[in-house]
């Protein structure tokens, strides 16, 4: 293990590469990354990278976003098969047909798209949001316009609750956040009555209803930072997030909410990135995210939504 980490560190210097890693990556990858963060922080960090190569340890749509915001840089993804169930749930051609149907029926709307989507879907959108900035972006949509929110219906429902804006919700969901077990959550809460439940807004309403705090990964970390005395946190998000929590705030105790089908609720797509294929990616400078014609329009939307 130490040998491969040393090899990656040497390759990174040799190739003049910067490694970005999402909070849902395994701890060993987060540990050697130059920057860890949520989708919003990583998108912004990508624009500040000075090296010619970016290696994105995350899933495909994240690496696409990094390339869109850095057209002149070589952006690598250790495994091109690292996809996303949310992105898969909203194909661009299907969205385009649905938008056309709304227009034919004289519906005046703006499309607000969660960043967990393909570049082609982003190019069909008026706004792109992350869990960290979604509430602020929704408030920018003119009151006379309807909101078509894609692809996450659970995040959309949460935004309806906190903003008071009724939305047309696409029927998509995250395979990790949708299967948390409410029964196990309630059992854990009974066992740890003084604990605080933290839930990601991608979770269904039944999980959010029993959570003391709902927010994206960065918001969770900010919330934990306010607790000075040792506290038990029950965490309803991808369990690798707890590596970051334990690393920053080791005085607390963290308990993952199990899924209804298994005790571990890790994202299989995030798990496709390993130290081995990260090393190989640096050696071969592949797989590379190549420019696509839809990236031009997606860049306008991303810049307006995430950077301005």
Beta strands, then each sheet from edge to edge (+ up, - down):
strand 1: 17-22
strand 2: 35-37
strand 3: 53-57
strand 4: 74-76
strand 5: 109-114
strand 6: 127-129
strand 7: 146-150
strand 8: 167-169
strand 9: 196-199
strand 10: 213-214
strand 11: 232-236
strand 12: 253-256
sheet 1: 2+ 1+ 3+ 4+
sheet 2: 6+ 5+ 7+ 8+
sheet 3: 10+ 9+ 11+ 12+
end
